Amino acid sequence: MVWKFHRAGPWAVLLLWLTLAVATGPYTLRLGEVARSGQEAQLPDGAESVRVARLLNPDGAEEPLPLAVIWTPRADGEQITAGQQETARQVTARLAGSATAPVRAADGRALTAVIAAGPDDLPTRLKAIGEAAAVPGTRVHLAGPAAAQADLDGAFAQTDSILLAVTLTGVLLILLAVYRSVLMPLLVITAALLALVATCAVLYALARPGWLPIDSQTQGIVFVLVTGASTDYALLLAARHREELARQPDPAMAMAAACRATAPPVLASAATIACAMMTLTFSDLPAEQTTGPAVAIAMACCAAVSLTFLPAVLLLCGQRALRHSTTTRTGEGRRTKVGRAIGHRPRRVWAGCLVLLAAGAACAPLLTQSGVPLYQALPTGSPSAAGHHVLARHFPAGTASPLVIIAPTATRVAEVRDRIAATPGVAATATVPAGPEETTRIVATLTDAPDSARARATVVRLRGALAGTGALVGGQSAQLTDLHQASVDGHRRIMPLVLAVVLAVLIVLLRCLLLPLLLVAAAWISLFTAFGAAALVFRLVAGSSATEPAVVLFSFVFLVALGVDYNIFLVHRIRAEALHHGTTGGVHRALVTTGGVISAAGLILAATFAALTVTPLLYLAQIGCIVAVGVLIDTLLVRLFLVPALILDLGPRTWWPTRLSGDRPRSGTDPAPPTGAPDRPAKTAPVS
């Protein structure tokens, strides 16, 4: 690819992108309209709970969600009176459209009735139910899947705008500190917004007809990743453009040279992240399957904007945009000293780094994948969480969402009920008259919250007890059990694929074998260090380090891809310099020329992922924390010390099985490591 910049070229590129931004800008806000929700949309087709749902609902229409209405006396310690119980019965009959009677708690201090709510206009429906359920002398609480879904939808209603504002604000503050001016940060933010607009337009076009369904989780990840990646690529291009301007006065030629030098690592970086995320298409979960293509589209838009719009706008702004250097002489001197310190005893440096990483990785088992109940994952003070606690104080915690067991009538239904009742974790059973043809429907109330780890264990025990009877177990707890198991199984299949894909991209980019293996190994150990450090943070802040398997999977994919991503920027420059100055000289020169910009890029990406911690859902906040910690570990330890020390210790063997021309024996002595900017390399250099 050859970049040529004529006088009209930058204006044409700028006009094209601005036209696209105006035409597609509204889709950034409308993307949330096509985002899907609901647990059933995330389950694999062959799951047992899905089979039960299809038997109960053969038409495939979206079913109402269970809602528990709980009445408690206004004064603590009082009992529910007979009059209040009769009024609650009448209220329940109006709300449910049937003669369903509320159940009185064993302690006499609460009543509850489970009715159907939604799914359309759920918040309005719940508000109306709460008002209509008023009984004199009592408080009304709402709990169960319908209440939790309403709180979840409400929490996400403002998340996109808040997340984008927090992310852009954090990036802008870091850029202002880096450039000490306003123009360049504004250009970088504009490029990130253009990439985001283009990404949202493509995703909206694919999601609206159902070709690529997305959810709110995917939206948040895409917003953060686009902002961080676009900013990183912009920093890399701007720094290289400044280098080229110091060598030749023509801005157009300098920009063309900068693009030619920057394109390989930028494209390799985008390809690494995109290919790593595309491995999620091998997951059994539809939500994970669609995240991979969505991120791949986002990375393509980031690379396109960074290599077209940004060069054009930098040329049009001229020296005003690059007036302040991101790499000061003080910074160059500091990185030169770091390079020399590493060069004196590289083996001690990388061994010390491994000891530190191993110490953090030793805490990784603290990050358990036992799952987090939704009432704990929602924001503090959510009405559904408060309702859950009230329900659990007076009734079995699974009252709001019982299991549904479908048993063939040809079997001995009484025996099936006995097996269900004898299963530990089941509080009560009942036979429901209505059910699929030639089957009997039995509901089982669990003693634990339906989305807890104990409830999932009960589902597993119950399915084992019913083996051979032909009975199928469904309901919310069964759905979450199937979801959890499918996610855990996906780890074993997807994680090796991610490592293989990243390794293949590195081999193609670096044209060697040993160094890619070392980089993947470094990313692997820093990943577990991030898990361990994040687990300690979770325990200190939230009191628990439990998380979901999906959080571990997404964090793994992002950290492996992003960890290698920054090493791509570094080792690509090391290789380019080593072609002319040898491996040792290449390491020192690369640290001086790219150390500052890569460190700034790492801090920006860590800040963008840290912005996920402002989201109301715990799962996204945990992903943001783990990835932010991992990026900081990679930026400040792996990329700055471990990788350069390994390369210096290995010397020319780093590029095995190839040998670089700069490492060949030559007359005279090798040039000493530079103390300032490197000399301009030759245009071409063959690799032997």
C-alpha positions as CSV (number, residue, x, y, z in Angstrom):
1,M,0.0,0.0,0.0
2,V,1.4,3.4,-1.0
3,W,0.2,6.7,0.6
4,K,0.4,9.8,-1.6
5,F,-0.9,13.1,-0.4
6,H,-1.7,15.8,-2.9
7,R,-3.2,19.2,-2.2
8,A,-6.8,18.2,-2.7
9,G,-6.5,14.8,-1.2
10,P,-6.8,15.7,2.5
11,W,-9.8,17.9,1.9
12,A,-11.5,15.1,-0.1
13,V,-10.9,12.6,2.7
14,L,-12.1,15.1,5.4
15,L,-15.3,15.9,3.4
16,L,-16.0,12.2,2.9
17,W,-15.8,11.4,6.6
18,L,-17.8,14.4,7.6
19,T,-20.5,13.4,5.2
20,L,-20.6,9.9,6.5
21,A,-20.7,11.2,10.1
22,V,-23.7,13.5,9.4
23,A,-25.5,10.7,7.5
24,T,-24.9,7.9,10.1
25,G,-24.6,9.9,13.4
26,P,-28.2,9.3,14.6
27,Y,-27.6,5.5,14.6
28,T,-25.2,5.9,17.5
29,L,-28.2,6.8,19.7
30,R,-30.6,4.4,18.0
31,L,-28.4,1.4,18.4
32,G,-29.9,0.8,21.9
33,E,-33.3,0.4,20.2
34,V,-32.4,-2.8,18.6
35,A,-30.4,-4.3,21.5
36,R,-32.1,-7.4,22.7
37,S,-32.5,-8.6,26.3
38,G,-33.8,-11.6,28.1
39,Q,-32.2,-14.7,29.4
40,E,-33.9,-16.9,26.8
41,A,-32.2,-15.0,24.0
42,Q,-28.8,-16.1,25.3
43,L,-29.3,-19.8,25.7
44,P,-28.0,-22.5,23.3
45,D,-30.8,-24.1,21.2
46,G,-30.1,-27.7,22.6
47,A,-30.4,-26.7,26.3
48,E,-32.9,-28.7,28.3
49,S,-34.5,-25.5,29.6
50,V,-35.0,-24.3,26.1
51,R,-36.8,-27.5,25.2
52,V,-39.1,-26.9,28.2
53,A,-39.8,-23.4,27.1
54,R,-40.7,-24.6,23.6
55,L,-43.1,-27.2,25.0
56,L,-44.8,-24.6,27.2
57,N,-44.8,-22.0,24.4
58,P,-44.9,-23.7,21.0
59,D,-45.8,-20.5,19.2
60,G,-42.6,-18.9,20.3
61,A,-44.3,-15.7,21.5
62,E,-42.5,-13.8,24.2
63,E,-43.9,-14.9,27.5
64,P,-44.7,-12.7,30.6
65,L,-42.2,-12.8,33.4
66,P,-43.0,-14.0,36.9
67,L,-43.5,-11.2,39.4
68,A,-43.8,-11.7,43.2
69,V,-46.0,-9.2,45.0
70,I,-45.2,-9.1,48.8
71,W,-47.2,-7.4,51.5
72,T,-45.7,-6.7,54.9
73,P,-47.2,-4.7,57.9
74,R,-46.2,-1.1,58.1
75,A,-45.2,-1.5,61.7
76,D,-42.3,-4.0,62.4
77,G,-43.3,-7.1,64.4
78,E,-47.0,-6.9,63.5
79,Q,-49.0,-9.8,62.0
80,I,-51.0,-9.8,58.8
81,T,-54.7,-9.5,59.7
82,A,-57.5,-11.6,58.2
83,G,-58.9,-8.4,56.7
84,Q,-55.7,-7.5,55.0
85,Q,-55.4,-11.1,53.7
86,E,-58.8,-10.9,52.2
87,T,-58.1,-7.5,50.6
88,A,-54.9,-8.9,49.2
89,R,-56.8,-11.9,47.7
90,Q,-59.2,-9.5,45.9
91,V,-56.3,-7.4,44.6
92,T,-54.5,-10.5,43.4
93,A,-57.7,-11.8,41.6
94,R,-57.9,-8.4,39.7
95,L,-54.2,-8.3,38.8
96,A,-53.8,-12.0,37.8
97,G,-57.2,-12.3,36.2
98,S,-57.8,-15.5,38.2
99,A,-58.7,-16.7,41.7
100,T,-55.1,-17.1,42.7
101,A,-54.9,-16.6,46.5
102,P,-51.8,-15.0,48.2
103,V,-49.8,-17.3,50.4
104,R,-49.3,-16.3,54.1
105,A,-45.8,-16.7,55.6
106,A,-45.2,-19.2,58.3
107,D,-44.4,-16.3,60.7
108,G,-47.6,-14.5,59.8
109,R,-45.8,-11.3,58.9
110,A,-46.0,-11.3,55.1
111,L,-48.2,-12.3,52.2
112,T,-47.0,-13.1,48.7
113,A,-48.6,-13.8,45.3
114,V,-46.8,-14.6,42.0
115,I,-48.4,-13.2,38.9
116,A,-47.4,-12.6,35.3
117,A,-46.1,-9.2,34.2
118,G,-44.9,-7.8,30.8
119,P,-43.0,-8.2,28.7
120,D,-44.2,-5.1,26.9
121,D,-43.7,-1.7,28.7
122,L,-42.5,-3.5,31.8
123,P,-41.7,-0.4,34.0
124,T,-45.1,1.1,33.4
125,R,-46.8,-2.2,34.1
126,L,-44.9,-2.7,37.4
127,K,-45.7,0.8,38.5
128,A,-49.4,0.2,37.8
129,I,-49.2,-3.1,39.7
130,G,-47.5,-1.5,42.7
131,E,-50.3,1.2,42.9
132,A,-53.1,-1.3,42.4
133,A,-51.8,-3.8,44.9
134,A,-52.1,-1.3,47.8
135,V,-53.6,-2.9,50.9
136,P,-54.4,-0.6,53.9
137,G,-51.8,-1.0,56.7
138,T,-49.2,-2.7,54.6
139,R,-46.2,-2.0,52.4
140,V,-46.0,-3.5,48.9
141,H,-42.7,-4.9,47.6
142,L,-42.0,-6.3,44.1
143,A,-39.5,-9.1,43.4
144,G,-38.7,-11.8,40.9
145,P,-37.6,-11.9,37.3
146,A,-40.0,-9.2,36.1
147,A,-38.9,-6.7,38.8
148,A,-35.2,-7.5,38.2
149,Q,-35.6,-7.0,34.5
150,A,-37.3,-3.7,34.9
151,D,-34.5,-2.5,37.2
152,L,-31.9,-3.7,34.7
153,D,-33.6,-1.9,31.8
154,G,-33.8,1.3,33.9
155,A,-30.1,1.0,34.8
156,F,-29.1,0.6,31.2
157,A,-31.3,3.4,30.0
158,Q,-28.7,6.1,30.6
159,T,-25.6,3.9,30.6
160,D,-24.6,4.5,27.0
161,S,-24.5,8.3,27.3
162,I,-22.8,8.2,30.8
163,L,-20.3,5.6,29.7
164,L,-19.4,7.5,26.5
165,A,-19.1,10.8,28.5
166,V,-16.9,9.3,31.2
167,T,-14.7,7.5,28.6
168,L,-14.2,10.6,26.5
169,T,-13.5,12.8,29.5
170,G,-10.9,10.5,30.8
171,V,-9.2,10.2,27.4
172,L,-9.3,14.0,26.9
173,L,-7.6,14.7,30.3
174,I,-4.8,12.2,29.5
175,L,-4.3,13.7,26.1
176,L,-4.2,17.2,27.5
177,A,-1.5,16.1,29.9
178,V,0.4,14.4,27.0
179,Y,0.2,17.2,24.4
180,R,-0.2,20.2,26.7
181,S,-2.4,21.8,24.0
182,V,-6.0,21.6,23.0
183,L,-5.9,21.1,19.2
184,M,-4.3,17.7,19.1
185,P,-6.5,16.1,21.8
186,L,-9.6,17.4,20.0
187,L,-8.4,15.9,16.7
188,V,-7.8,12.5,18.4
189,I,-11.2,12.6,20.1
190,T,-12.9,13.5,16.8
191,A,-11.2,10.5,15.1
192,A,-12.5,8.3,17.9
193,L,-16.0,9.6,17.6
194,L,-15.9,9.1,13.8
195,A,-14.8,5.5,14.3
196,L,-17.6,5.0,16.9
197,V,-20.2,6.6,14.6
198,A,-19.2,4.3,11.7
199,T,-19.2,1.3,13.9
200,C,-22.7,2.0,15.3
201,A,-24.1,2.6,11.8
202,V,-22.8,-0.8,10.6
203,L,-24.0,-2.6,13.7
204,Y,-27.4,-0.9,13.5
205,A,-27.8,-1.9,9.9
206,L,-27.0,-5.5,10.8
207,A,-29.0,-5.7,14.0
208,R,-32.2,-4.2,12.8
209,P,-33.1,-7.1,10.4
210,G,-31.8,-9.6,13.0
211,W,-28.6,-10.5,11.1
212,L,-26.3,-9.6,14.0
213,P,-28.3,-9.3,17.2
214,I,-26.5,-7.4,19.9
215,D,-27.2,-6.7,23.6
216,S,-26.3,-3.9,26.0
217,Q,-23.2,-5.7,27.1
218,T,-21.8,-5.7,23.6
219,Q,-22.7,-2.1,23.2
220,G,-20.7,-1.1,26.2
221,I,-17.6,-3.1,25.2
222,V,-17.7,-1.7,21.7
223,F,-18.0,1.9,22.9
224,V,-15.0,1.5,25.2
225,L,-12.8,-0.5,22.8
226,V,-13.4,1.9,19.9
227,T,-12.5,4.9,22.0
228,G,-9.3,3.4,23.4
229,A,-8.1,1.7,20.2
230,S,-8.7,4.8,18.0
231,T,-6.8,7.0,20.5
232,D,-3.9,4.6,20.7
233,Y,-3.6,4.4,16.9
234,A,-3.7,8.2,16.7
235,L,-0.9,8.6,19.2
236,L,1.2,6.1,17.3
237,L,0.7,7.9,14.0
238,A,1.3,11.4,15.4
239,A,4.5,10.3,17.1
240,R,5.8,8.8,13.8
241,H,4.8,11.8,11.8
242,R,6.8,14.0,14.2
243,E,9.8,11.8,13.7
244,E,9.5,12.0,9.9
245,L,9.1,15.8,10.0
246,A,12.4,16.0,11.8
247,R,14.0,14.3,8.8
248,Q,12.4,16.0,5.8
249,P,10.7,19.4,5.6
250,D,7.8,18.4,3.2
251,P,4.8,17.6,5.4
252,A,3.1,15.5,2.7
253,M,6.1,13.3,2.2
254,A,6.6,13.0,6.0
255,M,3.0,11.9,6.4
256,A,3.2,9.4,3.7
257,A,6.3,7.9,5.3
258,A,4.7,7.9,8.7
259,C,1.6,6.1,7.3
260,R,3.8,3.5,5.6
261,A,5.7,2.9,8.8
262,T,2.6,2.9,11.1
263,A,0.2,0.9,8.9
264,P,1.7,-2.6,9.6
265,P,1.5,-2.4,13.4
266,V,-1.9,-0.7,13.3
267,L,-3.3,-3.3,10.9
268,A,-1.7,-6.1,12.8
269,S,-3.1,-4.8,16.1
270,A,-6.6,-4.5,14.7
271,A,-6.3,-7.9,13.1
272,T,-5.1,-9.4,16.3
273,I,-8.0,-8.1,18.4
274,A,-10.6,-8.8,15.6
275,C,-9.4,-12.4,15.0
276,A,-9.1,-13.1,18.7
277,M,-12.7,-11.9,19.3
278,M,-14.0,-13.8,16.2
279,T,-13.1,-17.0,18.1
280,L,-16.2,-16.3,20.2
281,T,-18.3,-17.4,17.2
282,F,-17.4,-21.0,18.3
283,S,-19.2,-20.4,21.6
284,D,-22.6,-22.1,22.2
285,L,-24.1,-18.9,23.6
286,P,-25.7,-16.5,21.0
287,A,-24.7,-13.4,23.0
288,E,-21.0,-14.4,22.8
289,Q,-21.3,-15.4,19.2
290,T,-22.4,-11.9,18.2
291,T,-19.9,-10.0,20.3
292,G,-17.0,-11.3,18.1
293,P,-18.2,-10.0,14.8
294,A,-19.3,-6.7,16.5
295,V,-15.8,-6.1,17.8
296,A,-14.2,-7.1,14.5
297,I,-16.3,-4.5,12.7
298,A,-15.3,-1.9,15.4
299,M,-11.6,-2.6,14.9
300,A,-11.9,-2.3,11.1
301,C,-13.5,1.1,11.6
302,C,-10.8,2.2,14.0
303,A,-8.0,1.2,11.6
304,A,-9.8,2.9,8.6
305,V,-10.3,6.2,10.5
306,S,-6.7,6.2,11.9
307,L,-5.1,5.6,8.5
308,T,-7.3,8.0,6.4
309,F,-9.1,10.7,8.4
310,L,-6.3,11.4,10.9
311,P,-3.5,11.8,8.4
312,A,-5.7,14.1,6.3
313,V,-6.6,16.3,9.3
314,L,-3.1,16.4,10.6
315,L,-1.8,17.6,7.3
316,L,-4.5,20.3,7.1
317,C,-3.7,21.5,10.6
318,G,0.0,21.5,10.0
319,Q,2.6,22.3,12.7
320,R,-0.1,23.7,15.0
321,A,-1.3,20.1,15.9
322,L,2.2,18.8,16.6
323,R,3.5,21.9,18.2
324,H,4.1,20.2,21.5
325,S,6.0,16.9,21.7
326,T,4.7,13.8,23.4
327,T,8.2,12.7,23.9
328,T,10.3,15.3,25.6
329,R,14.1,15.2,25.9
330,T,13.7,14.5,29.6
331,G,11.5,11.5,28.7
332,E,14.0,10.4,26.1
333,G,16.9,10.6,28.6
334,R,14.9,8.6,31.1
335,R,14.1,5.8,28.7
336,T,17.7,5.8,27.5
337,K,18.7,5.2,31.1
338,V,16.1,2.4,31.5
339,G,17.4,0.8,28.3
340,R,21.0,0.9,29.5
341,A,20.0,-0.4,33.0
342,I,18.2,-3.4,31.3
343,G,21.1,-3.9,29.0
344,H,23.6,-4.3,31.8
345,R,21.9,-7.4,33.4
346,P,18.9,-8.4,31.2
347,R,18.6,-11.8,32.7
348,R,18.2,-10.5,36.2
349,V,15.6,-8.0,34.9
350,W,13.3,-10.5,33.2
351,A,13.7,-13.0,36.0
352,G,12.7,-10.4,38.5
353,C,9.7,-9.5,36.3
354,L,8.6,-13.1,36.2
355,V,8.8,-13.3,40.0
356,L,6.5,-10.3,40.4
357,L,4.1,-11.7,37.8
358,A,4.1,-15.1,39.4
359,A,3.3,-13.5,42.8
360,G,0.3,-11.8,41.4
361,A,-0.8,-14.9,39.4
362,A,-0.7,-16.9,42.7
363,C,-3.8,-15.0,43.7
364,A,-5.7,-15.8,40.5
365,P,-7.6,-18.8,42.1
366,L,-9.3,-16.2,44.3
367,L,-11.3,-15.2,41.2
368,T,-14.1,-17.8,41.3
369,Q,-16.6,-18.4,38.6
370,S,-19.4,-19.4,40.9
371,G,-21.6,-16.6,39.5
372,V,-23.3,-13.6,41.1
373,P,-27.0,-13.4,41.7
374,L,-28.7,-10.6,39.8
375,Y,-30.0,-8.9,42.9
376,Q,-26.3,-8.5,44.0
377,A,-25.2,-7.4,40.5
378,L,-27.8,-4.6,40.3
379,P,-27.1,-1.1,41.7
380,T,-27.4,-0.7,45.4
381,G,-30.9,0.2,46.5
382,S,-32.7,-1.3,43.4
383,P,-36.4,-2.0,44.3
384,S,-36.2,-5.6,43.0
385,A,-33.1,-6.2,45.3
386,A,-35.0,-4.8,48.3
387,G,-38.0,-6.9,47.4
388,H,-35.8,-10.0,47.1
389,H,-34.5,-9.5,50.6
390,V,-38.0,-9.1,52.0
391,L,-39.2,-12.2,50.2
392,A,-36.3,-14.3,51.4
393,R,-36.9,-13.3,55.0
394,H,-40.4,-14.7,55.1
395,F,-40.6,-17.3,52.2
396,P,-38.3,-19.8,50.4
397,A,-36.0,-17.6,48.3
398,G,-37.1,-19.4,45.1
399,T,-40.8,-18.5,45.5
400,A,-40.8,-15.8,42.9
401,S,-39.4,-18.1,40.1
402,P,-40.1,-21.8,40.6
403,L,-38.7,-24.6,38.5
404,V,-41.1,-26.1,35.9
405,I,-40.8,-29.9,35.3
406,I,-42.5,-31.4,32.3
407,A,-43.2,-35.2,32.9
408,P,-44.8,-37.5,30.3
409,T,-48.1,-38.8,31.6
410,A,-47.1,-42.3,30.6
411,T,-44.7,-42.3,33.5
412,R,-45.7,-42.6,37.2
413,V,-46.2,-38.9,38.0
414,A,-46.5,-39.6,41.7
415,E,-43.0,-41.2,41.6
416,V,-41.6,-38.1,39.7
417,R,-43.1,-35.8,42.4
418,D,-41.6,-37.9,45.1
419,R,-38.2,-37.7,43.5
420,I,-38.5,-34.0,43.2
421,A,-39.6,-33.5,46.8
422,A,-36.8,-35.7,48.0
423,T,-34.1,-33.6,46.2
424,P,-32.2,-31.4,48.7
425,G,-32.8,-27.7,47.9
426,V,-36.5,-28.2,46.9
427,A,-38.9,-26.5,49.4
428,A,-42.3,-27.5,47.9
429,T,-43.9,-29.0,44.8
430,A,-47.3,-28.7,43.1
431,T,-49.0,-30.1,40.1
432,V,-50.4,-27.5,37.6
433,P,-53.5,-28.6,35.7
434,A,-52.5,-26.8,32.4
435,G,-49.6,-28.3,30.5
436,P,-48.5,-29.5,27.1
437,E,-50.5,-32.3,25.6
438,E,-49.8,-35.8,27.0
439,T,-47.6,-34.3,29.7
440,T,-47.9,-33.2,33.4
441,R,-46.5,-29.9,34.6
442,I,-45.0,-29.8,38.1
443,V,-43.6,-26.7,39.7
444,A,-41.0,-26.9,42.4
445,T,-40.1,-24.0,44.7
446,L,-36.4,-23.8,45.7
447,T,-35.1,-22.9,49.1
448,D,-32.4,-20.6,47.4
449,A,-32.5,-17.6,45.2
450,P,-33.2,-18.8,41.6
451,D,-30.0,-17.2,40.2
452,S,-27.7,-18.4,42.9
453,A,-25.0,-21.0,42.7
454,R,-26.9,-23.2,45.2
455,A,-30.0,-23.1,43.0
456,R,-27.9,-24.3,40.1
457,A,-26.5,-27.1,42.2
458,T,-30.1,-28.1,43.0
459,V,-31.0,-28.2,39.3
460,V,-28.1,-30.5,38.7
461,R,-29.1,-32.8,41.5
462,L,-32.8,-32.7,40.4
463,R,-31.9,-33.6,36.8
464,G,-29.8,-36.5,38.1
465,A,-32.7,-37.7,40.3
466,L,-35.1,-37.6,37.3
467,A,-32.8,-39.4,34.9
468,G,-34.6,-42.2,33.1
469,T,-38.1,-40.8,33.7
470,G,-38.3,-38.6,30.6
471,A,-39.0,-35.5,32.7
472,L,-37.4,-32.2,31.7
473,V,-36.4,-29.4,34.1
474,G,-37.0,-25.8,33.0
475,G,-37.5,-22.4,34.5
476,Q,-35.2,-19.5,35.4
477,S,-32.8,-21.5,37.6
478,A,-32.6,-24.2,34.9
479,Q,-31.9,-21.6,32.3
480,L,-29.1,-20.1,34.3
481,T,-27.7,-23.6,34.9
482,D,-27.6,-24.3,31.2
483,L,-26.1,-20.8,30.6
484,H,-23.4,-21.3,33.2
485,Q,-22.4,-24.8,31.9
486,A,-22.3,-23.7,28.3
487,S,-20.1,-20.7,29.2
488,V,-17.7,-23.0,31.2
489,D,-17.6,-25.5,28.3
490,G,-16.8,-22.6,25.9
491,H,-13.7,-21.8,27.8
492,R,-12.0,-25.1,27.0
493,R,-12.8,-24.6,23.3
494,I,-12.2,-20.9,22.8
495,M,-9.1,-20.1,24.9
496,P,-6.7,-22.3,22.9
497,L,-8.1,-20.9,19.7
498,V,-7.4,-17.3,20.9
499,L,-3.8,-18.2,21.7
500,A,-3.4,-20.0,18.3
501,V,-4.9,-17.0,16.4
502,V,-2.7,-14.4,18.2
503,L,0.4,-16.6,17.7
504,A,-0.3,-16.9,14.0
505,V,-0.7,-13.1,13.6
506,L,2.6,-12.5,15.4
507,I,4.4,-15.1,13.2
508,V,3.2,-13.4,10.1
509,L,4.1,-9.9,11.3
510,L,7.5,-10.7,12.8
511,R,8.5,-13.5,10.3
512,C,10.0,-15.6,13.1
513,L,8.9,-18.2,15.6
514,L,10.7,-17.9,18.9
515,L,9.7,-14.3,19.7
516,P,6.0,-14.8,19.0
517,L,6.0,-17.8,21.4
518,L,7.7,-15.6,24.1
519,L,5.2,-12.8,23.6
520,V,2.2,-15.1,23.9
521,A,3.7,-16.7,27.0
522,A,4.2,-13.2,28.5
523,A,0.6,-12.3,27.7
524,W,-0.5,-15.6,29.3
525,I,1.3,-15.0,32.6
526,S,0.3,-11.3,32.8
527,L,-3.3,-12.4,32.3
528,F,-3.3,-14.5,35.4
529,T,-1.5,-11.7,37.3
530,A,-4.4,-9.4,36.3
531,F,-6.9,-12.0,37.5
532,G,-5.1,-12.2,40.8
533,A,-4.8,-8.4,41.3
534,A,-8.4,-7.9,40.3
535,A,-9.6,-10.6,42.7
536,L,-7.9,-8.7,45.5
537,V,-9.6,-5.5,44.4
538,F,-13.0,-7.2,44.3
539,R,-12.6,-8.6,47.8
540,L,-11.4,-5.2,49.2
541,V,-14.2,-3.2,47.5
542,A,-17.2,-5.6,47.2
543,G,-16.3,-8.2,49.8
544,S,-16.4,-11.0,47.3
545,S,-14.3,-12.1,44.3
546,A,-17.0,-14.2,42.7
547,T,-17.8,-13.5,39.1
548,E,-19.4,-15.1,36.0
549,P,-17.7,-17.4,33.5
550,A,-18.5,-14.9,30.7
551,V,-16.5,-12.2,32.6
552,V,-13.5,-14.5,32.7
553,L,-13.8,-15.4,29.1
554,F,-14.2,-11.8,27.8
555,S,-11.3,-10.7,30.0
556,F,-9.1,-13.5,28.8
557,V,-9.8,-12.6,25.1
558,F,-9.2,-8.9,25.6
559,L,-6.1,-9.2,27.8
560,V,-4.4,-11.7,25.5
561,A,-5.2,-9.7,22.4
562,L,-4.4,-6.3,24.0
563,G,-1.3,-7.6,25.8
564,V,0.1,-8.7,22.5
565,D,-1.2,-5.6,20.9
566,Y,1.2,-3.2,22.7
567,N,4.0,-5.6,22.2
568,I,3.3,-5.5,18.5
569,F,4.0,-1.8,18.5
570,L,7.2,-2.3,20.4
571,V,8.7,-5.4,18.7
572,H,7.7,-4.2,15.2
573,R,9.8,-1.1,15.8
574,I,12.6,-3.2,17.4
575,R,12.7,-5.3,14.3
576,A,12.8,-2.3,12.0
577,E,15.7,-0.8,13.9
578,A,17.5,-4.1,14.3
579,L,17.6,-4.6,10.5
580,H,20.2,-1.8,10.4
581,H,21.6,-1.5,13.9
582,G,21.5,-5.1,15.3
583,T,19.2,-6.4,17.9
584,T,20.8,-4.7,20.9
585,G,20.8,-1.3,19.1
586,G,17.2,-1.9,17.9
587,V,16.0,-2.5,21.5
588,H,17.6,0.8,22.7
589,R,16.4,2.8,19.8
590,A,12.9,1.4,19.9
591,L,12.6,2.2,23.7
592,V,13.7,5.8,23.1
593,T,11.4,6.4,20.1
594,T,8.3,4.5,21.0
595,G,8.5,4.1,24.8
596,G,6.7,7.3,25.6
597,V,3.9,7.0,23.1
598,I,3.2,3.3,23.9
599,S,3.1,4.0,27.6
600,A,0.7,6.9,27.0
601,A,-1.4,4.6,24.8
602,G,-1.5,2.0,27.5
603,L,-2.6,4.4,30.1
604,I,-5.4,5.7,27.8
605,L,-6.7,2.2,27.1
606,A,-6.6,1.3,30.8
607,A,-8.6,4.5,31.5
608,T,-11.2,3.7,28.9
609,F,-11.8,0.2,30.2
610,A,-11.8,1.5,33.8
611,A,-14.8,3.7,32.6
612,L,-16.8,0.5,32.5
613,T,-16.8,0.5,36.3
614,V,-19.4,3.3,36.2
615,T,-21.9,1.0,34.6
616,P,-24.7,-0.2,36.9
617,L,-24.2,-3.9,36.0
618,L,-21.5,-5.7,38.0
619,Y,-20.5,-7.9,35.2
620,L,-19.4,-5.1,32.9
621,A,-17.7,-3.3,35.8
622,Q,-15.7,-6.5,36.6
623,I,-14.6,-6.8,33.0
624,G,-13.5,-3.1,33.0
625,C,-11.5,-3.6,36.2
626,I,-9.8,-6.8,35.1
627,V,-8.8,-5.4,31.7
628,A,-7.7,-2.1,33.1
629,V,-5.5,-3.8,35.6
630,G,-4.1,-6.1,33.0
631,V,-3.3,-3.3,30.6
632,L,-1.5,-1.4,33.3
633,I,0.6,-4.5,34.2
634,D,1.4,-5.0,30.5
635,T,2.3,-1.4,30.0
636,L,4.4,-0.7,33.1
637,L,6.0,-4.1,33.6
638,V,5.8,-6.5,30.6
639,R,6.3,-4.1,27.7
640,L,8.8,-1.8,29.5
641,F,11.0,-4.3,31.2
642,L,10.2,-8.0,30.6
643,V,10.1,-8.1,26.8
644,P,13.1,-5.8,26.2
645,A,15.1,-7.8,28.7
646,L,14.2,-11.1,27.1
647,I,15.2,-9.8,23.6
648,L,18.5,-8.3,24.9
649,D,19.3,-11.6,26.7
650,L,18.6,-13.7,23.6
651,G,20.3,-11.3,21.2
652,P,20.1,-12.4,17.5
653,R,18.5,-15.7,18.6
654,T,15.3,-13.7,19.2
655,W,14.5,-13.9,15.5
656,W,15.0,-17.6,15.1
657,P,14.8,-19.3,12.7
658,T,15.6,-16.2,10.7
659,R,18.6,-13.9,11.1
660,L,18.4,-10.1,10.6
661,S,20.9,-8.3,8.4
662,G,21.7,-5.9,11.2
663,D,23.1,-8.9,13.3
664,R,25.5,-10.1,10.6
665,P,29.2,-9.7,11.3
666,R,30.5,-6.5,9.9
667,S,33.7,-4.5,9.9
668,G,34.2,-2.2,12.8
669,T,32.2,-2.2,15.9
670,D,28.4,-2.0,16.4
671,P,27.1,1.5,17.0
672,A,26.6,2.4,20.6
673,P,23.1,2.7,22.0
674,P,21.7,6.1,21.2
675,T,21.1,8.9,23.7
676,G,18.6,10.7,21.6
677,A,16.6,10.2,18.4
678,P,17.8,7.5,16.1
679,D,19.3,8.1,12.7
680,R,17.0,7.6,9.7
681,P,17.1,3.9,8.5
682,A,17.5,2.9,4.9
683,K,14.4,2.3,2.9
684,T,14.8,-1.4,2.5
685,A,16.7,-4.2,4.1
686,P,16.3,-7.8,3.2
687,V,15.9,-10.5,5.8
688,S,18.1,-13.5,5.4
